Amino acid sequence: MSLPKPFRQLWAIYDHPRDYPDQHFVMRRWVVVNCQDHVALHPTDEVHFADSVEDLRSLVPNFCRCIPNPNPDAPVVVETWL
């Protein structure tokens, strides 16, 4: 199945995510796609690793804005960049 063309992307920074438990901080790029009747998030293969959040922030495009994790039930998510 081919995905519709992404209309937005975001970067999420994680602290010891389940899929990379041995990595301290991980940043993954996600694409937002407009499907027929809904919007969906799809992870990409673009993943970066670092020992500090600051190192990963330096990789985020300049036009993005940070959204701190608003969900205390998901403490592994440090922040998201849109």
C-alpha positions in Angstrom: 0.0 0.0 0.0 1.4 3.4 -0.9 0.9 6.2 1.5 -0.6 9.6 0.5 1.8 12.4 0.1 2.8 13.8 3.5 1.6 17.3 4.2 3.5 17.8 7.4 6.3 16.2 9.4 7.3 16.3 13.0 10.2 15.2 15.1 9.7 13.5 18.5 12.5 13.2 21.1 12.3 10.3 23.4 14.1 9.3 26.6 15.0 5.5 26.5 12.1 4.5 24.2 11.0 0.8 24.2 12.3 0.2 20.7 15.8 1.5 21.6 16.2 0.8 25.3 20.0 1.1 25.3 19.9 4.6 23.8 19.6 7.5 26.1 17.9 10.1 23.8 16.3 9.2 20.4 14.7 11.5 17.8 12.4 10.1 15.2 10.9 11.9 12.2 7.2 11.2 11.6 5.0 12.2 8.7 1.4 13.4 8.9 -0.6 12.1 6.0 -4.1 13.1 4.9 -6.0 9.8 4.3 -9.5 9.7 2.8 -11.4 10.3 6.0 -8.8 11.0 8.6 -5.3 12.2 9.3 -2.6 9.7 10.3 0.9 9.7 11.8 3.5 7.4 10.3 7.0 6.9 11.7 9.9 7.1 9.2 13.2 5.3 9.2 14.9 8.6 10.1 16.2 8.1 13.6 19.0 9.9 15.4 20.7 9.0 18.7 22.5 11.3 21.2 23.6 11.6 24.8 21.7 14.8 25.3 18.5 16.5 24.2 20.5 19.5 23.1 22.4 17.5 20.6 19.2 16.3 19.0 17.6 19.7 19.0 20.5 20.9 16.9 19.3 18.6 14.1 15.7 19.9 14.1 15.0 22.3 11.2 15.0 26.0 12.2 11.4 26.6 11.2 10.0 24.1 13.7 8.6 25.0 17.1 8.8 22.9 20.2 5.8 21.4 22.1 6.8 20.0 25.5 5.3 16.7 26.4 1.7 17.5 27.6 1.0 13.9 28.6 2.4 12.9 32.0 1.2 9.3 31.2 3.9 9.1 28.4 7.0 10.3 30.2 9.3 8.7 27.5 8.3 11.5 25.2 10.5 14.5 26.0 9.2 16.9 23.4 7.8 17.2 19.9 8.8 19.6 17.2 6.3 20.8 14.5 
